[in-house]
Amino acid sequence: VNFYHLLFNPTAFLKGLLPAVPDDEFSTVVAAMQYVGWYKCPKGHMYSVGNCTMPMESRRCPVEGCNSTIGGRDHTPAGGNTRLANDDLVSQSAAMGYPEEQMGDASTIDVVHSSRGVSKMGVRFYRFAIHILLRFAIEIGQMYKTSTALEVVKLLKLSDSGKKDKDNTKNKKPTTYSEGKLIDMIPHVKDLLEQRAADDWCVLKQMTGLGDMALTTCLHYVVENIRHPKGDRLLFASQQELWLEMQVVKLL
């Protein structure tokens, strides 16, 4: 995640992927089916091809009202059908931006852990960092009279708009807010981010068994290692600090 953008250009993530955001149900299907090829029919409905993952027969799209030809012959997709690359699959399954409800749901941490291979402690650290940085971004925007505060509100309030309908055929009309409405939302968004950062902090203390000062030191080393990777050894020198290093390794 680009921490700079979180501080100074939050709306860049309206079409970006945050590492602590869970994928939707489609990613679970993709992971479960493993070696299959994914395609789109001419009208945008997704389907899979097994065996060699290349089409050898044609059928009608099963989505009600579609009736497009799907599949193909001799390893060649039928006209208008396209195969999805890995990047396309990510864009289909990932929740872009900051889906407010999901990011406040502790149970989604297990989803991120299982679907992306990030440790549960790592997911919680990323969420804490995201909440803290977005809260600072509001402060920076208000202090220097820039648009950053409004961008944070947009990120939180617009990420869930424009979601695709269940049949994936069209987008819902995006929600829009006047500048005055966004300004009115700033106090609520401040409180929300502060509460979620506090919740993340409490959970990290429970997961690591560290107090406030020790956890602060631990997170400092985590951030420093992200900025300047040190390889197998981190920044710890004394034997007394080895136990703290173990917590940092867990977070990384």
Disulfide bonds with the S-S distance in Angstrom:
none
